[in-house]
Amino acid sequence: MTTARRIPVYVVLPPRTLLLDVAGPLEVLRRANVIQDSVCFDVCYIAATRTLRTSIGLQISGIAALPRTLPAAAMVIIAGNVDNLMDGTGAERNDADEESKIVAWLRRTIRPGHRVVTICSGALLAARAGLLDGYACTTHYLSCAELVALAPRESLRQPPLRRRW
């Protein structure tokens, strides 16, 4: 019997986290943990604040703080966020500060050997931290122009639009 290789996974939750950006990818890791035993994903949710409201208005609390360091083989998943919550409210006063804290944390913490995964507009936070330089990347089509403006040295890949009739 072999011991599973453990991969620490840190899920970064920005203010107004798009809940789908967390649920979808983390369900994949959950399922991987269930159906095989060679790799185990150890998940920790982190943010600049201990409590936040998600895109659908659901409040999440008990979130871990942004750690000082990461293990050498850590995977960091950066979820996207929305401009307006389901109830129509937008950004709060401290949201920009929290996003800036995440960007600064990414800039000083991510090192070679860490695997960074961005989901949707999470790419914008990674771009602001300078993590996408030299990589092909994309984001939600409505955020592509902002991604190019934030990080013009990145190679933006836009998937072709295909219509099926």
C-alpha positions, 0 to 999 in steps of 0.5 A, spaced: 500 500 500 502 506 497 502 513 501 498 518 497 502 524 495 499 530 499 498 537 495 496 543 499 491 547 496 490 554 498 483 557 495 484 565 495 477 568 496 476 575 494 471 580 496 464 578 492 467 571 491 463 568 485 461 562 488 461 558 482 468 559 481 469 555 488 464 550 488 466 547 481 473 547 481 473 544 488 468 539 487 473 536 482 478 536 487 473 533 492 471 527 487 479 526 485 480 525 493 474 520 493 476 516 487 483 515 487 488 514 493 495 516 489 494 524 490 490 527 496 488 534 495 488 538 502 484 544 501 484 551 505 480 557 504 484 563 505 482 571 504 484 578 507 478 577 511 475 572 516 468 573 513 466 575 506 459 575 502 459 571 496 456 573 489 449 570 491 449 574 498 451 568 502 456 570 507 462 565 509 466 566 515 471 562 519 476 563 513 483 562 514 488 568 514 493 569 508 499 565 510 506 568 511 509 562 507 506 556 502 509 549 502 514 548 496 509 544 492 503 548 494 497 549 489 494 556 489 487 557 486 484 564 485 477 565 485 474 570 481 469 575 483 463 579 481 461 587 481 454 586 484 451 581 488 445 578 487 441 583 491 444 588 487 449 591 492 456 593 489 463 593 492 463 595 499 468 601 502 474 596 504 473 591 498 479 595 494 483 594 500 482 587 501 483 586 493 490 590 494 492 585 500 491 579 496 495 582 490 501 584 495 500 577 498 501 573 491 506 578 489 511 576 495 509 569 497 508 565 490 515 562 488 517 557 483 514 551 484 508 553 486 502 552 481 497 558 480 490 556 478 486 562 476 478 561 475 475 567 471 476 574 473 481 571 478 486 572 473 486 579 474 488 579 481 494 574 478 496 579 473 496 585 478 501 581 482 505 580 476 504 572 476 502 571 469 508 575 465 510 570 459 504 565 460 498 564 455 492 566 459 485 568 459 479 570 463 472 571 462 471 574 455 468 581 458 474 582 462 479 580 457 480 588 455 482 589 463 487 583 463 490 586 457 490 593 460 493 590 467 498 586 464 500 587 456 506 583 456 502 577 457 499 573 452 492 573 452 488 567 449 481 568 447 477 562 445 474 562 439 467 564 439 463 558 436 455 558 434 451 552 434 445 552 431 
